[in-house]
């Protein structure tokens, strides 16, 4: 219905206005239309629905665009959160919508579970949909799985997932002042146990030269385990560089695998080993056995070189033929021409040809020493015959 307007005339009682009865009829028609639009007495003040705003339809009560409900204290856009529509349901979490769980706090829900929260002082939280907090952004920083104590922090409870990450440091002291990146678990007992960390350390004031520090901890404390300084030196277990040392400086030794992993690069050291072995006297024709009063061998293997020393003494040996010292710790390289000699520092009780000198060699592809002798003034070399008792000390090296 179009609005009915009462003509009040040009002047009082000039007889040009709308008759009195007609004027009240217009008034009734206007109020009837407004009364009907507000629900015909349903939802007026004191009842549930307090304010209804038309969304462009013809029936305000049945085609409302925005509704404020006094009972639930909710402001509703067509009753559901979909597309650009919005529902605020007070302090009760809705199935889908926006609600106010605390003063000045706004939360978004889906499937009756909180999804996001905006709280005072710039706090924004992301939830995992199952009651836990995935991420929190506040004035301190961004925390994933934890309320942040630094600019960026990741951490979860021990036993759930021990992985975590902190960039920056909120503590004091040498370790905390130097830490820039910390990966840690969180001890659910109340304290934090550091895991591993990376830090930067200014080597000298105003020098613009820094060291990269690596931290690893046990269950008690965190300590620096290695660092790379501005000269490219790698220090493991030490914090002060030896100015005359190499680029790799260690607190203790280097351990190689029990089984060598051979490298083809001629500049690569691929093995180191120290140990003992038990040398054995044997005859070439018949090995035989003897009674040993001394039978010790020591070796050091560096790459493809074996350094050895032998001290051996025996009696009552039954072997025959040329004399050998067997059971070397490694077999020599079988490449053609690989023959190693050695030095005999002591020889007692061994029968040699008069005026001859004891010597020996390790042939290619072998693990024994062939004992030989030659005249002191020069001449042909001959083998050393098996001796029932003698004492020999010898050292040398060979290639494997």
Secondary structure, DSSP 4 states (H G I P E B T S, - for coil): -PPP-----SSTT-S-S--HHHHHHHHHHHHHHHHHHTTTTTT-TTSSEEEEEE-S-S-TTTSEEEEEETTTTEEEETTS--TT--EE-TTSPPSEEEEEEETTEEEEEETTEEEEEEETTTEEEEE-SSS-EEEEE-SS-EEESS--SSSEEE--BTTT----EEES----HHHHHHEEEEEEEE-TTSSEEEEEEEEEEESSTT---EEEEEEEE-SS-EEEEEEE-TT--EEES-SS--TTS-SEEESS-----SS----S-TT----EEEEEE--EEEESSB----EEEEEEEEEEEETTEEEEEEEEEEES---BSBEEEE--SSPPP-STT--EEEEEEEEES----TTEEEEEEE-TT--SEEEEEEETT---EEEPBP-SSEEEEEEEEEE-
